[in-house]
Amino acid sequence: MLPVVSTLLLGLAVAAGTVGPALAVVCGLGLGGAVVAAVHHAEVIAHRVGEPFGTLVLALAVTVIEASLILSMMVAGGADMAVLPRDTIYAAVMIIGNGVVGTCLVVGGLAHREQRFRVEGAGAGMAALVVMCALTLVIPTFTTSSPGGTYTIAQLCFVAVSSAVLWAIFVFVQTIRHRDYFLPAAAGAANPDEHAPPPAARASWISFGLLLLSLVAVVGLAKMLSPTIEHLVDAAGAPRAVVGIAIALLVLLPETVAATRAALADRFQTSLNLAIGSALASIGLTIPVVVTAAVGFHLPLVLGLAPTELVLLALTFVVSAITLSSGRTHVMQGAVHLVIFAAFLFLSIVP
């Protein structure tokens, strides 16, 4: 019911054209309902197909819709949207790598003192993420063939193919070749499939359709609420980059809620699968689409980050490597990630 209501609210907002204060409040409630529905239906699918396929479904669905949103805004905005893919990917990596992971570490640590996960799977995913981010967001700042944090067409094609190949290999390793690396490290309570029989195929397909409908409502309502967010940002005198961060936070809400619930249920491996898988998909799927559009429609594309953002990204990966090195978690690790996340938000508002 919630996905249908949220989608109807999205249609009402589109028909109205402009979102006034009252409609903004209603759309915000609809957005929250769509997030709750998306998490519920993703968990139904995860129960049916098992790990790590369940987390992959949610990560893929969110990323495909998000990539479509970026593409539509790029084509419509032209040169004004040259930095949109960069800002969106950077915000997604920082939100997932520090905000989501930090929250799961703190919540799981407070509830269970210590949680376990498979280093083999987390390490492989983090290695791929570091390489993807370096190719996409770091190296363009230092190349000399094209100025201003941009790539030449040949360089763009190389980065797009490399990102897609790395993501495809990771999915193959995660779901087929080394699936056990991404299963809960401990048996028993950590395995959700032992609590109840999986849902029927018909119920799973219904949940899949409602999941897609919920995610369309999440992304669509986030886009419709963006003018209201922009107005609030302008009224507060904050930089325009804050708008992208706010929209990214809204779009990533389903994955954030799902990962946090998994950590509370002592399934931190599921939380990591969601977090790392979403971050990898946000680059491995978005960059090829964006590059294709930039080359095909001759759109400008700026990918290189500024020095402050480069430092925060490097700090995130150094701390993540330490966090993922032992296969065990505790509250202190989460506190460190949340401090980095707070620094990311603060320096975005006060550069």
Buried (B, 14 or more C-beta within 10 A) or exposed (E): EBBEBBBEBBEBBEEEEEBEEEBBEBBBBBBBBBBBBBBBBBBBBBBBBBBBBBBBBBBBBBBBBBBBBBBEBBEEEEEEBBBBBBBBBBBBBBBBBBBBBBBBBBBBBEEBEEBBBBBBBBBBBBBBBBBBBEBBBBBBBEBEEBEEBBBEEEBBBBBBEBBBEBBEBBBEBBBEEBBEBBBBBBEEEBBBBEEEEBBEEEEBEBBBEBBBBBBBBBBBBBBBBBEBBBEBBEEEEBBEBBBBBBBBBBBBBBBBBBBBBBBBBBBBBBBBBBBBBBBBBBBBBBBBBBBBBBBEEEBBBBBBBEEEBBEBBBBBBEBBEEBBEEBBBBBEBBEBBBEBBEBBBEBBBEE
